[in-house]
Amino acid sequence: MSRLQGDLSLRYNKLVTDAASGVEHTATTWKSGSSGSGVTDPDFIVEGFIELLDGFFKECLRVNEEDCH
């Protein structure tokens, strides 16, 4: 059985409001991803997702470190 190539990505979308018009939209404020083979393997998908979440949490803590003290 051949392995498929694929991508795994994670984005954090935040609701933002335009101060002048009051119009709300979402904006991607963080994103990361990876690609590779084995996308039909559940372990590959779960491991990749965990790595992306770990990266998100580390980045979130880094940029908010001052507010967390």
C-alpha positions as CSV (number, residue, x, y, z in Angstrom):
1,M,0.0,0.0,0.0
2,S,1.4,3.4,-1.0
3,R,1.6,6.2,1.5
4,L,-0.1,9.5,0.7
5,Q,1.5,12.9,1.0
6,G,-0.4,15.5,3.0
7,D,-0.4,18.5,5.2
8,L,-1.4,19.2,8.7
9,S,-2.0,22.7,9.8
10,L,-3.2,24.6,12.9
11,R,-4.5,28.2,13.0
12,Y,-5.6,30.5,15.7
13,N,-8.3,32.8,14.4
14,K,-9.3,35.8,16.5
15,L,-12.4,37.9,16.2
16,V,-11.4,41.5,15.5
17,T,-13.5,44.6,15.2
18,D,-12.7,47.6,12.9
19,A,-12.8,50.6,15.2
20,A,-14.0,52.9,12.5
21,S,-16.9,50.9,11.1
22,G,-17.6,48.4,13.9
23,V,-17.4,45.5,11.3
24,E,-16.2,42.2,12.8
25,H,-14.0,39.7,11.0
26,T,-11.8,36.9,11.9
27,A,-8.0,37.2,11.5
28,T,-5.4,34.5,11.7
29,T,-3.0,35.5,14.5
30,W,-1.0,32.4,14.6
31,K,-0.4,29.4,12.2
32,S,1.9,26.5,11.8
33,G,1.9,23.3,9.9
34,S,3.8,20.4,8.6
35,S,3.7,18.0,5.7
36,G,4.9,14.6,5.0
37,S,3.9,11.1,4.1
38,G,1.8,8.7,6.2
39,V,-1.3,10.8,6.5
40,T,-3.4,7.7,6.5
41,D,-1.6,6.6,9.7
42,P,-3.6,7.8,12.8
43,D,-0.4,7.9,14.9
44,F,1.2,10.3,12.4
45,I,-1.8,12.6,12.5
46,V,-2.1,12.6,16.3
47,E,1.6,13.1,16.8
48,G,1.7,15.9,14.3
49,F,-1.3,17.6,15.9
50,I,0.2,17.3,19.4
51,E,3.4,18.9,18.1
52,L,1.5,21.8,16.6
53,L,-0.5,22.3,19.8
54,D,2.7,22.2,21.8
55,G,4.2,24.9,19.6
56,F,1.1,27.0,19.9
57,F,1.1,26.8,23.7
58,K,4.8,27.6,23.9
59,E,4.4,30.6,21.6
60,C,1.3,31.8,23.5
61,L,3.2,31.6,26.8
62,R,6.2,33.4,25.4
63,V,4.3,36.4,24.0
64,N,2.2,36.6,27.2
65,E,4.9,35.9,29.7
66,E,4.8,39.4,31.2
67,D,1.0,39.2,31.7
68,C,1.3,35.8,33.4
69,H,3.4,37.1,36.3
